[in-house]
């Protein structure tokens, strides 16, 4: 084995919206967000040069993917293709919990709306 790392969620970079795992900081080729987003909050429209996979674990989330709007709940999985504008908002009354997986060591985001 070339490189092994071990960390905890508590050691990840945090914001009021959740935690982020930057793969390049851990010798990994994948990065992800562990979101805990308050009602009415979420990122505006943006794109990535790679696909992004969302796993909704708790709550209600309204996704905007291209021209479509999708209501998602716990257990739903969404895969947004590379280059497709997308964003989400917590559409429920309690915080959501979800994971968004970026299949790269370094995430790249182009924001299409003000944050």
Phi and psi in radians as a Rosetta constraint file:
Dihedral C 1 N 2 CA 2 C 2 CIRCULARHARMONIC -1.325 0.35
Dihedral N 2 CA 2 C 2 N 3 CIRCULARHARMONIC -0.792 0.35
Dihedral C 2 N 3 CA 3 C 3 CIRCULARHARMONIC -2.640 0.35
Dihedral N 3 CA 3 C 3 N 4 CIRCULARHARMONIC 2.284 0.35
Dihedral C 3 N 4 CA 4 C 4 CIRCULARHARMONIC -2.254 0.35
Dihedral N 4 CA 4 C 4 N 5 CIRCULARHARMONIC 2.311 0.35
Dihedral C 4 N 5 CA 5 C 5 CIRCULARHARMONIC -2.216 0.35
Dihedral N 5 CA 5 C 5 N 6 CIRCULARHARMONIC 2.717 0.35
Dihedral C 5 N 6 CA 6 C 6 CIRCULARHARMONIC -2.447 0.35
Dihedral N 6 CA 6 C 6 N 7 CIRCULARHARMONIC 2.311 0.35
Dihedral C 6 N 7 CA 7 C 7 CIRCULARHARMONIC -2.584 0.35
Dihedral N 7 CA 7 C 7 N 8 CIRCULARHARMONIC 3.072 0.35
Dihedral C 7 N 8 CA 8 C 8 CIRCULARHARMONIC -2.148 0.35
Dihedral N 8 CA 8 C 8 N 9 CIRCULARHARMONIC 2.810 0.35
Dihedral C 8 N 9 CA 9 C 9 CIRCULARHARMONIC -1.017 0.35
Dihedral N 9 CA 9 C 9 N 10 CIRCULARHARMONIC -0.644 0.35
Dihedral C 9 N 10 CA 10 C 10 CIRCULARHARMONIC -1.112 0.35
Dihedral N 10 CA 10 C 10 N 11 CIRCULARHARMONIC -0.383 0.35
Dihedral C 10 N 11 CA 11 C 11 CIRCULARHARMONIC -1.540 0.35
Dihedral N 11 CA 11 C 11 N 12 CIRCULARHARMONIC -0.149 0.35
Dihedral C 11 N 12 CA 12 C 12 CIRCULARHARMONIC -1.321 0.35
Dihedral N 12 CA 12 C 12 N 13 CIRCULARHARMONIC 2.749 0.35
Dihedral C 12 N 13 CA 13 C 13 CIRCULARHARMONIC -1.048 0.35
Dihedral N 13 CA 13 C 13 N 14 CIRCULARHARMONIC 2.348 0.35
Dihedral C 13 N 14 CA 14 C 14 CIRCULARHARMONIC -2.171 0.35
Dihedral N 14 CA 14 C 14 N 15 CIRCULARHARMONIC 2.704 0.35
Dihedral C 14 N 15 CA 15 C 15 CIRCULARHARMONIC -2.458 0.35
Dihedral N 15 CA 15 C 15 N 16 CIRCULARHARMONIC -3.095 0.35
Dihedral C 15 N 16 CA 16 C 16 CIRCULARHARMONIC -1.220 0.35
Dihedral N 16 CA 16 C 16 N 17 CIRCULARHARMONIC -0.156 0.35
Dihedral C 16 N 17 CA 17 C 17 CIRCULARHARMONIC -1.747 0.35
Dihedral N 17 CA 17 C 17 N 18 CIRCULARHARMONIC -0.144 0.35
Dihedral C 17 N 18 CA 18 C 18 CIRCULARHARMONIC 2.495 0.35
Dihedral N 18 CA 18 C 18 N 19 CIRCULARHARMONIC -2.654 0.35
Dihedral C 18 N 19 CA 19 C 19 CIRCULARHARMONIC -2.198 0.35
Dihedral N 19 CA 19 C 19 N 20 CIRCULARHARMONIC 2.714 0.35
Dihedral C 19 N 20 CA 20 C 20 CIRCULARHARMONIC -2.296 0.35
Dihedral N 20 CA 20 C 20 N 21 CIRCULARHARMONIC 2.387 0.35
Dihedral C 20 N 21 CA 21 C 21 CIRCULARHARMONIC -1.905 0.35
Dihedral N 21 CA 21 C 21 N 22 CIRCULARHARMONIC 1.937 0.35
Dihedral C 21 N 22 CA 22 C 22 CIRCULARHARMONIC -1.608 0.35
Dihedral N 22 CA 22 C 22 N 23 CIRCULARHARMONIC 1.898 0.35
Dihedral C 22 N 23 CA 23 C 23 CIRCULARHARMONIC -0.926 0.35
Dihedral N 23 CA 23 C 23 N 24 CIRCULARHARMONIC -0.745 0.35
Dihedral C 23 N 24 CA 24 C 24 CIRCULARHARMONIC -1.073 0.35
Dihedral N 24 CA 24 C 24 N 25 CIRCULARHARMONIC -0.404 0.35
Dihedral C 24 N 25 CA 25 C 25 CIRCULARHARMONIC -1.378 0.35
Dihedral N 25 CA 25 C 25 N 26 CIRCULARHARMONIC -0.168 0.35
Dihedral C 25 N 26 CA 26 C 26 CIRCULARHARMONIC -2.203 0.35
Dihedral N 26 CA 26 C 26 N 27 CIRCULARHARMONIC 0.210 0.35
Dihedral C 26 N 27 CA 27 C 27 CIRCULARHARMONIC 1.234 0.35
Dihedral N 27 CA 27 C 27 N 28 CIRCULARHARMONIC 0.426 0.35
Dihedral C 27 N 28 CA 28 C 28 CIRCULARHARMONIC -1.902 0.35
Dihedral N 28 CA 28 C 28 N 29 CIRCULARHARMONIC 2.730 0.35
Dihedral C 28 N 29 CA 29 C 29 CIRCULARHARMONIC -1.790 0.35
Dihedral N 29 CA 29 C 29 N 30 CIRCULARHARMONIC 0.310 0.35
Dihedral C 29 N 30 CA 30 C 30 CIRCULARHARMONIC -2.379 0.35
Dihedral N 30 CA 30 C 30 N 31 CIRCULARHARMONIC 2.581 0.35
Dihedral C 30 N 31 CA 31 C 31 CIRCULARHARMONIC -2.269 0.35
Dihedral N 31 CA 31 C 31 N 32 CIRCULARHARMONIC 2.799 0.35
Dihedral C 31 N 32 CA 32 C 32 CIRCULARHARMONIC -2.810 0.35
Dihedral N 32 CA 32 C 32 N 33 CIRCULARHARMONIC 2.781 0.35
Dihedral C 32 N 33 CA 33 C 33 CIRCULARHARMONIC -1.906 0.35
Dihedral N 33 CA 33 C 33 N 34 CIRCULARHARMONIC 2.429 0.35
Dihedral C 33 N 34 CA 34 C 34 CIRCULARHARMONIC -1.883 0.35
Dihedral N 34 CA 34 C 34 N 35 CIRCULARHARMONIC 1.690 0.35
Dihedral C 34 N 35 CA 35 C 35 CIRCULARHARMONIC -1.525 0.35
Dihedral N 35 CA 35 C 35 N 36 CIRCULARHARMONIC 2.428 0.35
Dihedral C 35 N 36 CA 36 C 36 CIRCULARHARMONIC -2.339 0.35
Dihedral N 36 CA 36 C 36 N 37 CIRCULARHARMONIC 1.484 0.35
Dihedral C 36 N 37 CA 37 C 37 CIRCULARHARMONIC -1.775 0.35
Dihedral N 37 CA 37 C 37 N 38 CIRCULARHARMONIC 2.284 0.35
Dihedral C 37 N 38 CA 38 C 38 CIRCULARHARMONIC -1.232 0.35
Dihedral N 38 CA 38 C 38 N 39 CIRCULARHARMONIC 2.738 0.35
Dihedral C 38 N 39 CA 39 C 39 CIRCULARHARMONIC -0.928 0.35
Dihedral N 39 CA 39 C 39 N 40 CIRCULARHARMONIC 2.393 0.35
Dihedral C 39 N 40 CA 40 C 40 CIRCULARHARMONIC 1.390 0.35
Dihedral N 40 CA 40 C 40 N 41 CIRCULARHARMONIC -0.002 0.35
Dihedral C 40 N 41 CA 41 C 41 CIRCULARHARMONIC -1.966 0.35
Dihedral N 41 CA 41 C 41 N 42 CIRCULARHARMONIC 2.823 0.35
Dihedral C 41 N 42 CA 42 C 42 CIRCULARHARMONIC 2.745 0.35
Dihedral N 42 CA 42 C 42 N 43 CIRCULARHARMONIC 2.917 0.35
Dihedral C 42 N 43 CA 43 C 43 CIRCULARHARMONIC -1.343 0.35
Dihedral N 43 CA 43 C 43 N 44 CIRCULARHARMONIC 2.522 0.35
Dihedral C 43 N 44 CA 44 C 44 CIRCULARHARMONIC -1.264 0.35
Dihedral N 44 CA 44 C 44 N 45 CIRCULARHARMONIC -3.095 0.35
Dihedral C 44 N 45 CA 45 C 45 CIRCULARHARMONIC -1.050 0.35
Dihedral N 45 CA 45 C 45 N 46 CIRCULARHARMONIC 2.379 0.35
Dihedral C 45 N 46 CA 46 C 46 CIRCULARHARMONIC -2.745 0.35
Dihedral N 46 CA 46 C 46 N 47 CIRCULARHARMONIC 2.979 0.35
Dihedral C 46 N 47 CA 47 C 47 CIRCULARHARMONIC -2.343 0.35
Dihedral N 47 CA 47 C 47 N 48 CIRCULARHARMONIC 2.855 0.35
Dihedral C 47 N 48 CA 48 C 48 CIRCULARHARMONIC -2.339 0.35
Dihedral N 48 CA 48 C 48 N 49 CIRCULARHARMONIC 2.663 0.35
Dihedral C 48 N 49 CA 49 C 49 CIRCULARHARMONIC -1.440 0.35
Dihedral N 49 CA 49 C 49 N 50 CIRCULARHARMONIC 0.344 0.35
Dihedral C 49 N 50 CA 50 C 50 CIRCULARHARMONIC -2.618 0.35
Dihedral N 50 CA 50 C 50 N 51 CIRCULARHARMONIC 2.875 0.35
Dihedral C 50 N 51 CA 51 C 51 CIRCULARHARMONIC -1.251 0.35
Dihedral N 51 CA 51 C 51 N 52 CIRCULARHARMONIC 2.761 0.35
Dihedral C 51 N 52 CA 52 C 52 CIRCULARHARMONIC -2.264 0.35
Dihedral N 52 CA 52 C 52 N 53 CIRCULARHARMONIC 2.326 0.35
Dihedral C 52 N 53 CA 53 C 53 CIRCULARHARMONIC -1.942 0.35
Dihedral N 53 CA 53 C 53 N 54 CIRCULARHARMONIC 2.246 0.35
Dihedral C 53 N 54 CA 54 C 54 CIRCULARHARMONIC -1.912 0.35
Dihedral N 54 CA 54 C 54 N 55 CIRCULARHARMONIC 2.398 0.35
Dihedral C 54 N 55 CA 55 C 55 CIRCULARHARMONIC -2.146 0.35
Dihedral N 55 CA 55 C 55 N 56 CIRCULARHARMONIC 1.910 0.35
Dihedral C 55 N 56 CA 56 C 56 CIRCULARHARMONIC -1.466 0.35
Dihedral N 56 CA 56 C 56 N 57 CIRCULARHARMONIC 2.144 0.35
Dihedral C 56 N 57 CA 57 C 57 CIRCULARHARMONIC -1.799 0.35
Dihedral N 57 CA 57 C 57 N 58 CIRCULARHARMONIC -0.631 0.35
Dihedral C 57 N 58 CA 58 C 58 CIRCULARHARMONIC -2.624 0.35
Dihedral N 58 CA 58 C 58 N 59 CIRCULARHARMONIC 2.485 0.35
Dihedral C 58 N 59 CA 59 C 59 CIRCULARHARMONIC 1.745 0.35
Dihedral N 59 CA 59 C 59 N 60 CIRCULARHARMONIC -3.004 0.35
Dihedral C 59 N 60 CA 60 C 60 CIRCULARHARMONIC -2.129 0.35
Dihedral N 60 CA 60 C 60 N 61 CIRCULARHARMONIC 2.241 0.35
Dihedral C 60 N 61 CA 61 C 61 CIRCULARHARMONIC -2.275 0.35
Dihedral N 61 CA 61 C 61 N 62 CIRCULARHARMONIC 2.310 0.35
Dihedral C 61 N 62 CA 62 C 62 CIRCULARHARMONIC -1.786 0.35
Dihedral N 62 CA 62 C 62 N 63 CIRCULARHARMONIC 1.986 0.35
Dihedral C 62 N 63 CA 63 C 63 CIRCULARHARMONIC -1.698 0.35
Dihedral N 63 CA 63 C 63 N 64 CIRCULARHARMONIC 2.459 0.35
Dihedral C 63 N 64 CA 64 C 64 CIRCULARHARMONIC -1.952 0.35
Dihedral N 64 CA 64 C 64 N 65 CIRCULARHARMONIC 2.078 0.35
Dihedral C 64 N 65 CA 65 C 65 CIRCULARHARMONIC -2.245 0.35
Dihedral N 65 CA 65 C 65 N 66 CIRCULARHARMONIC 1.875 0.35
Dihedral C 65 N 66 CA 66 C 66 CIRCULARHARMONIC 1.056 0.35
Dihedral N 66 CA 66 C 66 N 67 CIRCULARHARMONIC -2.176 0.35
Dihedral C 66 N 67 CA 67 C 67 CIRCULARHARMONIC -1.614 0.35
Dihedral N 67 CA 67 C 67 N 68 CIRCULARHARMONIC -0.007 0.35
Dihedral C 67 N 68 CA 68 C 68 CIRCULARHARMONIC -1.732 0.35
Dihedral N 68 CA 68 C 68 N 69 CIRCULARHARMONIC 2.638 0.35
Dihedral C 68 N 69 CA 69 C 69 CIRCULARHARMONIC -2.096 0.35
Dihedral N 69 CA 69 C 69 N 70 CIRCULARHARMONIC 2.289 0.35
Dihedral C 69 N 70 CA 70 C 70 CIRCULARHARMONIC -2.225 0.35
Dihedral N 70 CA 70 C 70 N 71 CIRCULARHARMONIC 2.249 0.35
Dihedral C 70 N 71 CA 71 C 71 CIRCULARHARMONIC -1.604 0.35
Dihedral N 71 CA 71 C 71 N 72 CIRCULARHARMONIC 2.165 0.35
Dihedral C 71 N 72 CA 72 C 72 CIRCULARHARMONIC -2.147 0.35
Dihedral N 72 CA 72 C 72 N 73 CIRCULARHARMONIC 2.639 0.35
Dihedral C 72 N 73 CA 73 C 73 CIRCULARHARMONIC -2.368 0.35
Dihedral N 73 CA 73 C 73 N 74 CIRCULARHARMONIC 3.111 0.35
Dihedral C 73 N 74 CA 74 C 74 CIRCULARHARMONIC -0.853 0.35
Dihedral N 74 CA 74 C 74 N 75 CIRCULARHARMONIC 2.293 0.35
Dihedral C 74 N 75 CA 75 C 75 CIRCULARHARMONIC 1.690 0.35
Dihedral N 75 CA 75 C 75 N 76 CIRCULARHARMONIC -0.182 0.35
Dihedral C 75 N 76 CA 76 C 76 CIRCULARHARMONIC -1.447 0.35
Dihedral N 76 CA 76 C 76 N 77 CIRCULARHARMONIC 2.521 0.35
Dihedral C 76 N 77 CA 77 C 77 CIRCULARHARMONIC -2.136 0.35
Dihedral N 77 CA 77 C 77 N 78 CIRCULARHARMONIC 2.373 0.35
Dihedral C 77 N 78 CA 78 C 78 CIRCULARHARMONIC -2.259 0.35
Dihedral N 78 CA 78 C 78 N 79 CIRCULARHARMONIC 2.397 0.35
Dihedral C 78 N 79 CA 79 C 79 CIRCULARHARMONIC -2.087 0.35
Dihedral N 79 CA 79 C 79 N 80 CIRCULARHARMONIC 2.026 0.35
Dihedral C 79 N 80 CA 80 C 80 CIRCULARHARMONIC -1.719 0.35
Dihedral N 80 CA 80 C 80 N 81 CIRCULARHARMONIC 2.113 0.35
Dihedral C 80 N 81 CA 81 C 81 CIRCULARHARMONIC -1.110 0.35
Dihedral N 81 CA 81 C 81 N 82 CIRCULARHARMONIC 2.764 0.35
Dihedral C 81 N 82 CA 82 C 82 CIRCULARHARMONIC -0.977 0.35
Dihedral N 82 CA 82 C 82 N 83 CIRCULARHARMONIC 2.401 0.35
Dihedral C 82 N 83 CA 83 C 83 CIRCULARHARMONIC 1.396 0.35
Dihedral N 83 CA 83 C 83 N 84 CIRCULARHARMONIC -0.082 0.35
Dihedral C 83 N 84 CA 84 C 84 CIRCULARHARMONIC -1.513 0.35
Dihedral N 84 CA 84 C 84 N 85 CIRCULARHARMONIC 2.192 0.35
Dihedral C 84 N 85 CA 85 C 85 CIRCULARHARMONIC -1.079 0.35
Dihedral N 85 CA 85 C 85 N 86 CIRCULARHARMONIC 2.390 0.35
Dihedral C 85 N 86 CA 86 C 86 CIRCULARHARMONIC -2.714 0.35
Dihedral N 86 CA 86 C 86 N 87 CIRCULARHARMONIC 2.801 0.35
Dihedral C 86 N 87 CA 87 C 87 CIRCULARHARMONIC -2.957 0.35
Dihedral N 87 CA 87 C 87 N 88 CIRCULARHARMONIC 3.020 0.35
Dihedral C 87 N 88 CA 88 C 88 CIRCULARHARMONIC -2.624 0.35
Dihedral N 88 CA 88 C 88 N 89 CIRCULARHARMONIC 2.820 0.35
Dihedral C 88 N 89 CA 89 C 89 CIRCULARHARMONIC -2.448 0.35
Dihedral N 89 CA 89 C 89 N 90 CIRCULARHARMONIC 2.464 0.35
Dihedral C 89 N 90 CA 90 C 90 CIRCULARHARMONIC -1.205 0.35
Dihedral N 90 CA 90 C 90 N 91 CIRCULARHARMONIC 1.975 0.35
Dihedral C 90 N 91 CA 91 C 91 CIRCULARHARMONIC -1.694 0.35
Dihedral N 91 CA 91 C 91 N 92 CIRCULARHARMONIC 0.085 0.35
Dihedral C 91 N 92 CA 92 C 92 CIRCULARHARMONIC -1.775 0.35
Dihedral N 92 CA 92 C 92 N 93 CIRCULARHARMONIC -2.932 0.35
Dihedral C 92 N 93 CA 93 C 93 CIRCULARHARMONIC -1.884 0.35
Dihedral N 93 CA 93 C 93 N 94 CIRCULARHARMONIC 0.019 0.35
Dihedral C 93 N 94 CA 94 C 94 CIRCULARHARMONIC -2.248 0.35
Dihedral N 94 CA 94 C 94 N 95 CIRCULARHARMONIC 2.797 0.35
Dihedral C 94 N 95 CA 95 C 95 CIRCULARHARMONIC -1.038 0.35
Dihedral N 95 CA 95 C 95 N 96 CIRCULARHARMONIC 2.544 0.35
Dihedral C 95 N 96 CA 96 C 96 CIRCULARHARMONIC -1.622 0.35
Dihedral N 96 CA 96 C 96 N 97 CIRCULARHARMONIC 2.786 0.35
Dihedral C 96 N 97 CA 97 C 97 CIRCULARHARMONIC -2.313 0.35
Dihedral N 97 CA 97 C 97 N 98 CIRCULARHARMONIC 2.148 0.35
Dihedral C 97 N 98 CA 98 C 98 CIRCULARHARMONIC -2.679 0.35
Dihedral N 98 CA 98 C 98 N 99 CIRCULARHARMONIC 2.841 0.35
Dihedral C 98 N 99 CA 99 C 99 CIRCULARHARMONIC -2.051 0.35
Dihedral N 99 CA 99 C 99 N 100 CIRCULARHARMONIC 2.402 0.35
Dihedral C 99 N 100 CA 100 C 100 CIRCULARHARMONIC -2.152 0.35
Dihedral N 100 CA 100 C 100 N 101 CIRCULARHARMONIC 2.125 0.35
Dihedral C 100 N 101 CA 101 C 101 CIRCULARHARMONIC -1.779 0.35
Dihedral N 101 CA 101 C 101 N 102 CIRCULARHARMONIC 2.252 0.35
Dihedral C 101 N 102 CA 102 C 102 CIRCULARHARMONIC -1.987 0.35
Dihedral N 102 CA 102 C 102 N 103 CIRCULARHARMONIC 2.051 0.35
Dihedral C 102 N 103 CA 103 C 103 CIRCULARHARMONIC -1.397 0.35
Dihedral N 103 CA 103 C 103 N 104 CIRCULARHARMONIC 0.806 0.35
Dihedral C 103 N 104 CA 104 C 104 CIRCULARHARMONIC -2.505 0.35
Dihedral N 104 CA 104 C 104 N 105 CIRCULARHARMONIC 2.732 0.35
Dihedral C 104 N 105 CA 105 C 105 CIRCULARHARMONIC -1.299 0.35
Dihedral N 105 CA 105 C 105 N 106 CIRCULARHARMONIC -0.523 0.35
Dihedral C 105 N 106 CA 106 C 106 CIRCULARHARMONIC -2.213 0.35
Dihedral N 106 CA 106 C 106 N 107 CIRCULARHARMONIC 2.037 0.35
Dihedral C 106 N 107 CA 107 C 107 CIRCULARHARMONIC -1.237 0.35
Dihedral N 107 CA 107 C 107 N 108 CIRCULARHARMONIC 2.509 0.35
Dihedral C 107 N 108 CA 108 C 108 CIRCULARHARMONIC -2.244 0.35
Dihedral N 108 CA 108 C 108 N 109 CIRCULARHARMONIC 2.237 0.35
Dihedral C 108 N 109 CA 109 C 109 CIRCULARHARMONIC -2.329 0.35
Dihedral N 109 CA 109 C 109 N 110 CIRCULARHARMONIC 2.321 0.35
Dihedral C 109 N 110 CA 110 C 110 CIRCULARHARMONIC -1.935 0.35
Dihedral N 110 CA 110 C 110 N 111 CIRCULARHARMONIC 2.004 0.35
Dihedral C 110 N 111 CA 111 C 111 CIRCULARHARMONIC -1.437 0.35
Dihedral N 111 CA 111 C 111 N 112 CIRCULARHARMONIC 2.283 0.35
Dihedral C 111 N 112 CA 112 C 112 CIRCULARHARMONIC -1.814 0.35
Dihedral N 112 CA 112 C 112 N 113 CIRCULARHARMONIC -0.225 0.35
Dihedral C 112 N 113 CA 113 C 113 CIRCULARHARMONIC -2.302 0.35
Dihedral N 113 CA 113 C 113 N 114 CIRCULARHARMONIC 2.685 0.35
Dihedral C 113 N 114 CA 114 C 114 CIRCULARHARMONIC -1.072 0.35
Dihedral N 114 CA 114 C 114 N 115 CIRCULARHARMONIC 2.563 0.35
